[in-house]
Amino acid sequence: MAGIPIVIVAYFFGGVSWAWSHAWLVVPALVVAWLLLFVPSSTWARIRSTLVAPLRRSPRVEAPAVSLHKRDGRELIHSR
């Protein structure tokens, strides 16, 4: 039981040395995790719309409203 703290410290420093030798992988992963955790979703939506806006060919146009009930004067009584 006395060796457990030594093993924990050894694994900690082993992880730190691995992260140091693979900093090209660890640092971008930490930056992405930080951005995902601490940047609000409204900011992400604004960034996404800024990036996508130049790719749109024309401004978005809403579809015209179409009546679902066509009344042509030949309505049957039981169809009301």
Backbone atoms as SQL, in Angstrom:
CREATE TABLE atoms (id INTEGER PRIMARY KEY, chain TEXT, resi INTEGER, resn TEXT, atom TEXT, x REAL, y REAL, z REAL);
INSERT INTO atoms VALUES
  (1, 'A', 1, 'MET', 'N', 0.816, -1.201, 0.000),
  (2, 'A', 1, 'MET', 'CA', 0.000, 0.000, 0.000),
  (3, 'A', 1, 'MET', 'C', 0.855, 1.259, 0.000),
  (4, 'A', 2, 'ALA', 'N', 2.044, 1.154, 0.508),
  (5, 'A', 2, 'ALA', 'CA', 2.903, 2.334, 0.582),
  (6, 'A', 2, 'ALA', 'C', 3.411, 2.746, -0.798),
  (7, 'A', 3, 'GLY', 'N', 3.369, 1.819, -1.747),
  (8, 'A', 3, 'GLY', 'CA', 3.876, 2.127, -3.087),
  (9, 'A', 3, 'GLY', 'C', 2.863, 2.788, -4.000),
  (10, 'A', 4, 'ILE', 'N', 1.586, 2.866, -3.577),
  (11, 'A', 4, 'ILE', 'CA', 0.540, 3.436, -4.434),
  (12, 'A', 4, 'ILE', 'C', 0.805, 4.908, -4.761),
  (13, 'A', 5, 'PRO', 'N', 1.153, 5.762, -3.791),
  (14, 'A', 5, 'PRO', 'CA', 1.452, 7.159, -4.166),
  (15, 'A', 5, 'PRO', 'C', 2.621, 7.276, -5.142),
  (16, 'A', 6, 'ILE', 'N', 3.584, 6.391, -5.024),
  (17, 'A', 6, 'ILE', 'CA', 4.722, 6.422, -5.944),
  (18, 'A', 6, 'ILE', 'C', 4.264, 6.075, -7.356),
  (19, 'A', 7, 'VAL', 'N', 3.370, 5.097, -7.475),
  (20, 'A', 7, 'VAL', 'CA', 2.841, 4.712, -8.788),
  (21, 'A', 7, 'VAL', 'C', 2.025, 5.851, -9.392),
  (22, 'A', 8, 'ILE', 'N', 1.209, 6.519, -8.566),
  (23, 'A', 8, 'ILE', 'CA', 0.398, 7.642, -9.054),
  (24, 'A', 8, 'ILE', 'C', 1.297, 8.763, -9.559),
  (25, 'A', 9, 'VAL', 'N', 2.320, 9.106, -8.801),
  (26, 'A', 9, 'VAL', 'CA', 3.257, 10.161, -9.215),
  (27, 'A', 9, 'VAL', 'C', 4.001, 9.744, -10.479),
  (28, 'A', 10, 'ALA', 'N', 4.378, 8.470, -10.569),
  (29, 'A', 10, 'ALA', 'CA', 5.088, 7.991, -11.758),
  (30, 'A', 10, 'ALA', 'C', 4.201, 8.092, -12.998),
  (31, 'A', 11, 'TYR', 'N', 2.918, 7.691, -12.873),
  (32, 'A', 11, 'TYR', 'CA', 2.004, 7.815, -14.011),
  (33, 'A', 11, 'TYR', 'C', 1.780, 9.278, -14.385),
  (34, 'A', 12, 'PHE', 'N', 1.707, 10.161, -13.383),
  (35, 'A', 12, 'PHE', 'CA', 1.526, 11.585, -13.660),
  (36, 'A', 12, 'PHE', 'C', 2.693, 12.124, -14.480),
  (37, 'A', 13, 'PHE', 'N', 3.911, 11.855, -14.016),
  (38, 'A', 13, 'PHE', 'CA', 5.068, 12.365, -14.744),
  (39, 'A', 13, 'PHE', 'C', 5.250, 11.661, -16.083),
  (40, 'A', 14, 'GLY', 'N', 4.822, 10.410, -16.175),
  (41, 'A', 14, 'GLY', 'CA', 4.833, 9.732, -17.475),
  (42, 'A', 14, 'GLY', 'C', 3.882, 10.397, -18.454),
  (43, 'A', 15, 'GLY', 'N', 2.693, 10.780, -17.969),
  (44, 'A', 15, 'GLY', 'CA', 1.736, 11.493, -18.821),
  (45, 'A', 15, 'GLY', 'C', 2.237, 12.864, -19.223),
  (46, 'A', 16, 'VAL', 'N', 2.873, 13.559, -18.287),
  (47, 'A', 16, 'VAL', 'CA', 3.425, 14.885, -18.597),
  (48, 'A', 16, 'VAL', 'C', 4.541, 14.773, -19.631),
  (49, 'A', 17, 'SER', 'N', 5.396, 13.779, -19.494),
  (50, 'A', 17, 'SER', 'CA', 6.484, 13.635, -20.476),
  (51, 'A', 17, 'SER', 'C', 5.930, 13.244, -21.846),
  (52, 'A', 18, 'TRP', 'N', 4.880, 12.415, -21.880),
  (53, 'A', 18, 'TRP', 'CA', 4.254, 12.076, -23.164),
  (54, 'A', 18, 'TRP', 'C', 3.633, 13.313, -23.796),
  (55, 'A', 19, 'ALA', 'N', 2.905, 14.127, -22.987),
  (56, 'A', 19, 'ALA', 'CA', 2.290, 15.350, -23.509),
  (57, 'A', 19, 'ALA', 'C', 3.357, 16.319, -24.011),
  (58, 'A', 20, 'TRP', 'N', 4.497, 16.390, -23.321),
  (59, 'A', 20, 'TRP', 'CA', 5.571, 17.290, -23.744),
  (60, 'A', 20, 'TRP', 'C', 6.168, 16.834, -25.075),
  (61, 'A', 21, 'SER', 'N', 6.336, 15.523, -25.237),
  (62, 'A', 21, 'SER', 'CA', 6.921, 15.024, -26.486),
  (63, 'A', 21, 'SER', 'C', 5.929, 15.044, -27.643),
  (64, 'A', 22, 'HIS', 'N', 4.642, 15.091, -27.352),
  (65, 'A', 22, 'HIS', 'CA', 3.600, 15.162, -28.386),
  (66, 'A', 22, 'HIS', 'C', 2.846, 16.489, -28.303),
  (67, 'A', 23, 'ALA', 'N', 3.567, 17.566, -28.057),
  (68, 'A', 23, 'ALA', 'CA', 2.935, 18.879, -27.884),
  (69, 'A', 23, 'ALA', 'C', 2.208, 19.324, -29.144),
  (70, 'A', 24, 'TRP', 'N', 2.676, 18.917, -30.317),
  (71, 'A', 24, 'TRP', 'CA', 2.017, 19.282, -31.570),
  (72, 'A', 24, 'TRP', 'C', 0.596, 18.723, -31.631),
  (73, 'A', 25, 'LEU', 'N', 0.319, 17.686, -30.871),
  (74, 'A', 25, 'LEU', 'CA', -1.009, 17.086, -30.831),
  (75, 'A', 25, 'LEU', 'C', -1.805, 17.551, -29.616),
  (76, 'A', 26, 'VAL', 'N', -1.130, 17.711, -28.502),
  (77, 'A', 26, 'VAL', 'CA', -1.799, 18.040, -27.243),
  (78, 'A', 26, 'VAL', 'C', -2.265, 19.492, -27.215),
  (79, 'A', 27, 'VAL', 'N', -1.429, 20.410, -27.659),
  (80, 'A', 27, 'VAL', 'CA', -1.773, 21.838, -27.582),
  (81, 'A', 27, 'VAL', 'C', -3.002, 22.175, -28.428),
  (82, 'A', 28, 'PRO', 'N', -3.094, 21.763, -29.699),
  (83, 'A', 28, 'PRO', 'CA', -4.324, 22.054, -30.446),
  (84, 'A', 28, 'PRO', 'C', -5.563, 21.393, -29.835),
  (85, 'A', 29, 'ALA', 'N', -5.399, 20.195, -29.276),
  (86, 'A', 29, 'ALA', 'CA', -6.542, 19.534, -28.636),
  (87, 'A', 29, 'ALA', 'C', -7.015, 20.316, -27.418),
  (88, 'A', 30, 'LEU', 'N', -6.085, 20.851, -26.639),
  (89, 'A', 30, 'LEU', 'CA', -6.462, 21.665, -25.482),
  (90, 'A', 30, 'LEU', 'C', -7.119, 22.971, -25.910),
  (91, 'A', 31, 'VAL', 'N', -6.630, 23.577, -26.975),
  (92, 'A', 31, 'VAL', 'CA', -7.235, 24.823, -27.473),
  (93, 'A', 31, 'VAL', 'C', -8.652, 24.566, -27.960),
  (94, 'A', 32, 'VAL', 'N', -8.857, 23.493, -28.704),
  (95, 'A', 32, 'VAL', 'CA', -10.201, 23.158, -29.189),
  (96, 'A', 32, 'VAL', 'C', -11.131, 22.860, -28.025),
  (97, 'A', 33, 'ALA', 'N', -10.662, 22.118, -27.043),
  (98, 'A', 33, 'ALA', 'CA', -11.495, 21.822, -25.869),
  (99, 'A', 33, 'ALA', 'C', -11.853, 23.096, -25.128),
  (100, 'A', 34, 'TRP', 'N', -10.909, 24.006, -24.987),
  (101, 'A', 34, 'TRP', 'CA', -11.177, 25.280, -24.310),
  (102, 'A', 34, 'TRP', 'C', -12.208, 26.086, -25.079),
  (103, 'A', 35, 'LEU', 'N', -12.075, 26.142, -26.408),
  (104, 'A', 35, 'LEU', 'CA', -13.035, 26.894, -27.219),
  (105, 'A', 35, 'LEU', 'C', -14.434, 26.303, -27.114),
  (106, 'A', 36, 'LEU', 'N', -14.530, 24.985, -27.173),
  (107, 'A', 36, 'LEU', 'CA', -15.848, 24.349, -27.100),
  (108, 'A', 36, 'LEU', 'C', -16.496, 24.533, -25.734),
  (109, 'A', 37, 'LEU', 'N', -15.705, 24.587, -24.691),
  (110, 'A', 37, 'LEU', 'CA', -16.267, 24.706, -23.347),
  (111, 'A', 37, 'LEU', 'C', -16.634, 26.134, -22.971),
  (112, 'A', 38, 'PHE', 'N', -15.857, 27.109, -23.405),
  (113, 'A', 38, 'PHE', 'CA', -16.009, 28.452, -22.864),
  (114, 'A', 38, 'PHE', 'C', -16.508, 29.508, -23.841),
  (115, 'A', 39, 'VAL', 'N', -16.653, 29.187, -25.122),
  (116, 'A', 39, 'VAL', 'CA', -17.180, 30.166, -26.074),
  (117, 'A', 39, 'VAL', 'C', -18.674, 29.918, -26.218),
  (118, 'A', 40, 'PRO', 'N', -19.517, 30.952, -26.037),
  (119, 'A', 40, 'PRO', 'CA', -20.970, 30.757, -26.103),
  (120, 'A', 40, 'PRO', 'C', -21.437, 30.349, -27.500),
  (121, 'A', 41, 'SER', 'N', -22.577, 29.671, -27.551),
  (122, 'A', 41, 'SER', 'CA', -23.088, 29.173, -28.827),
  (123, 'A', 41, 'SER', 'C', -23.502, 30.310, -29.752),
  (124, 'A', 42, 'SER', 'N', -23.916, 31.451, -29.206),
  (125, 'A', 42, 'SER', 'CA', -24.270, 32.583, -30.074),
  (126, 'A', 42, 'SER', 'C', -23.041, 33.077, -30.839),
  (127, 'A', 43, 'THR', 'N', -21.892, 33.024, -30.206),
  (128, 'A', 43, 'THR', 'CA', -20.653, 33.418, -30.891),
  (129, 'A', 43, 'THR', 'C', -20.320, 32.430, -31.998),
  (130, 'A', 44, 'TRP', 'N', -20.507, 31.129, -31.739),
  (131, 'A', 44, 'TRP', 'CA', -20.271, 30.124, -32.775),
  (132, 'A', 44, 'TRP', 'C', -21.214, 30.331, -33.948),
  (133, 'A', 45, 'ALA', 'N', -22.492, 30.663, -33.673),
  (134, 'A', 45, 'ALA', 'CA', -23.457, 30.897, -34.749),
  (135, 'A', 45, 'ALA', 'C', -23.042, 32.108, -35.579),
  (136, 'A', 46, 'ARG', 'N', -22.563, 33.154, -34.929),
  (137, 'A', 46, 'ARG', 'CA', -22.127, 34.352, -35.647),
  (138, 'A', 46, 'ARG', 'C', -20.894, 34.043, -36.507),
  (139, 'A', 47, 'ILE', 'N', -19.965, 33.268, -35.973),
  (140, 'A', 47, 'ILE', 'CA', -18.772, 32.893, -36.744),
  (141, 'A', 47, 'ILE', 'C', -19.166, 32.049, -37.948),
  (142, 'A', 48, 'ARG', 'N', -20.067, 31.081, -37.737),
  (143, 'A', 48, 'ARG', 'CA', -20.499, 30.219, -38.832),
  (144, 'A', 48, 'ARG', 'C', -21.196, 31.011, -39.927),
  (145, 'A', 49, 'SER', 'N', -22.079, 31.940, -39.543),
  (146, 'A', 49, 'SER', 'CA', -22.779, 32.726, -40.556),
  (147, 'A', 49, 'SER', 'C', -21.817, 33.645, -41.304),
  (148, 'A', 50, 'THR', 'N', -20.789, 34.133, -40.627),
  (149, 'A', 50, 'THR', 'CA', -19.787, 34.967, -41.293),
  (150, 'A', 50, 'THR', 'C', -18.994, 34.154, -42.312),
  (151, 'A', 51, 'LEU', 'N', -18.683, 32.914, -41.985),
  (152, 'A', 51, 'LEU', 'CA', -17.925, 32.071, -42.904),
  (153, 'A', 51, 'LEU', 'C', -18.759, 31.600, -44.085),
  (154, 'A', 52, 'VAL', 'N', -20.046, 31.355, -43.872),
  (155, 'A', 52, 'VAL', 'CA', -20.898, 30.790, -44.913),
  (156, 'A', 52, 'VAL', 'C', -21.461, 31.871, -45.830),
  (157, 'A', 53, 'ALA', 'N', -21.579, 33.103, -45.357),
  (158, 'A', 53, 'ALA', 'CA', -22.206, 34.178, -46.129),
  (159, 'A', 53, 'ALA', 'C', -21.575, 34.376, -47.510),
  (160, 'A', 54, 'PRO', 'N', -20.257, 34.384, -47.664),
  (161, 'A', 54, 'PRO', 'CA', -19.705, 34.566, -49.016),
  (162, 'A', 54, 'PRO', 'C', -19.983, 33.389, -49.946),
  (163, 'A', 55, 'LEU', 'N', -20.285, 32.241, -49.401),
  (164, 'A', 55, 'LEU', 'CA', -20.526, 31.060, -50.233),
  (165, 'A', 55, 'LEU', 'C', -21.932, 31.027, -50.816),
  (166, 'A', 56, 'ARG', 'N', -22.830, 31.791, -50.237),
  (167, 'A', 56, 'ARG', 'CA', -24.197, 31.824, -50.761),
  (168, 'A', 56, 'ARG', 'C', -24.215, 32.593, -52.069),
  (169, 'A', 57, 'ARG', 'N', -24.927, 32.066, -53.049),
  (170, 'A', 57, 'ARG', 'CA', -24.975, 32.714, -54.359),
  (171, 'A', 57, 'ARG', 'C', -25.913, 33.907, -54.371),
  (172, 'A', 58, 'SER', 'N', -27.040, 33.764, -53.743),
  (173, 'A', 58, 'SER', 'CA', -28.012, 34.852, -53.719),
  (174, 'A', 58, 'SER', 'C', -28.648, 34.889, -52.338),
  (175, 'A', 59, 'PRO', 'N', -29.224, 36.024, -51.986),
  (176, 'A', 59, 'PRO', 'CA', -29.870, 36.089, -50.675),
  (177, 'A', 59, 'PRO', 'C', -31.048, 35.126, -50.589),
  (178, 'A', 60, 'ARG', 'N', -31.269, 34.641, -49.402),
  (179, 'A', 60, 'ARG', 'CA', -32.337, 33.684, -49.178),
  (180, 'A', 60, 'ARG', 'C', -33.689, 34.356, -49.329),
  (181, 'A', 61, 'VAL', 'N', -34.592, 33.738, -50.075),
  (182, 'A', 61, 'VAL', 'CA', -35.929, 34.281, -50.289),
  (183, 'A', 61, 'VAL', 'C', -36.924, 33.301, -49.690),
  (184, 'A', 62, 'GLU', 'N', -37.820, 33.837, -48.884),
  (185, 'A', 62, 'GLU', 'CA', -38.838, 32.988, -48.274),
  (186, 'A', 62, 'GLU', 'C', -39.845, 32.541, -49.332),
  (187, 'A', 63, 'ALA', 'N', -40.318, 31.317, -49.208),
  (188, 'A', 63, 'ALA', 'CA', -41.326, 30.807, -50.136),
  (189, 'A', 63, 'ALA', 'C', -42.649, 31.519, -49.891),
  (190, 'A', 64, 'PRO', 'N', -43.381, 31.808, -50.960),
  (191, 'A', 64, 'PRO', 'CA', -44.676, 32.474, -50.770),
  (192, 'A', 64, 'PRO', 'C', -45.656, 31.545, -50.067),
  (193, 'A', 65, 'ALA', 'N', -46.524, 32.135, -49.285),
  (194, 'A', 65, 'ALA', 'CA', -47.527, 31.342, -48.572),
  (195, 'A', 65, 'ALA', 'C', -48.571, 30.850, -49.562),
  (196, 'A', 66, 'VAL', 'N', -48.895, 29.578, -49.480),
  (197, 'A', 66, 'VAL', 'CA', -49.891, 28.984, -50.366),
  (198, 'A', 66, 'VAL', 'C', -51.032, 28.479, -49.506),
  (199, 'A', 67, 'SER', 'N', -52.236, 28.830, -49.892),
  (200, 'A', 67, 'SER', 'CA', -53.405, 28.377, -49.154),
  (201, 'A', 67, 'SER', 'C', -53.599, 26.884, -49.375),
  (202, 'A', 68, 'LEU', 'N', -53.840, 26.170, -48.302),
  (203, 'A', 68, 'LEU', 'CA', -54.056, 24.731, -48.412),
  (204, 'A', 68, 'LEU', 'C', -55.492, 24.397, -48.799),
  (205, 'A', 69, 'HIS', 'N', -56.383, 25.350, -48.645),
  (206, 'A', 69, 'HIS', 'CA', -57.796, 25.122, -48.958),
  (207, 'A', 69, 'HIS', 'C', -58.164, 25.925, -50.190),
  (208, 'A', 70, 'LYS', 'N', -58.336, 25.236, -51.292),
  (209, 'A', 70, 'LYS', 'CA', -58.747, 25.917, -52.519),
  (210, 'A', 70, 'LYS', 'C', -60.269, 25.918, -52.571),
  (211, 'A', 71, 'ARG', 'N', -60.813, 27.079, -52.695),
  (212, 'A', 71, 'ARG', 'CA', -62.274, 27.202, -52.772),
  (213, 'A', 71, 'ARG', 'C', -62.627, 27.627, -54.189),
  (214, 'A', 72, 'ASP', 'N', -63.170, 26.708, -54.918),
  (215, 'A', 72, 'ASP', 'CA', -63.511, 27.017, -56.302),
  (216, 'A', 72, 'ASP', 'C', -65.017, 27.053, -56.536),
  (217, 'A', 73, 'GLY', 'N', -65.791, 27.052, -55.475),
  (218, 'A', 73, 'GLY', 'CA', -67.236, 27.148, -55.643),
  (219, 'A', 73, 'GLY', 'C', -67.936, 25.810, -55.771),
  (220, 'A', 74, 'ARG', 'N', -67.216, 24.735, -55.897),
  (221, 'A', 74, 'ARG', 'CA', -67.845, 23.421, -56.027),
  (222, 'A', 74, 'ARG', 'C', -67.694, 22.622, -54.747),
  (223, 'A', 75, 'GLU', 'N', -67.680, 23.282, -53.633),
  (224, 'A', 75, 'GLU', 'CA', -67.473, 22.609, -52.358),
  (225, 'A', 75, 'GLU', 'C', -68.708, 21.793, -51.984),
  (226, 'A', 76, 'LEU', 'N', -68.491, 20.584, -51.560),
  (227, 'A', 76, 'LEU', 'CA', -69.591, 19.730, -51.142),
  (228, 'A', 76, 'LEU', 'C', -69.882, 19.958, -49.670),
  (229, 'A', 77, 'ILE', 'N', -71.088, 19.683, -49.267),
  (230, 'A', 77, 'ILE', 'CA', -71.496, 19.930, -47.891),
  (231, 'A', 77, 'ILE', 'C', -70.702, 19.048, -46.932),
  (232, 'A', 78, 'HIS', 'N', -70.484, 17.786, -47.292),
  (233, 'A', 78, 'HIS', 'CA', -69.806, 16.882, -46.368),
  (234, 'A', 78, 'HIS', 'C', -68.292, 17.137, -46.301),
  (235, 'A', 79, 'SER', 'N', -67.757, 18.001, -47.123),
  (236, 'A', 79, 'SER', 'CA', -66.323, 18.259, -47.083),
  (237, 'A', 79, 'SER', 'C', -65.950, 19.387, -46.130),
  (238, 'A', 80, 'ARG', 'N', -66.946, 20.005, -45.510),
  (239, 'A', 80, 'ARG', 'CA', -66.656, 21.096, -44.574),
  (240, 'A', 80, 'ARG', 'C', -66.173, 20.577, -43.258);
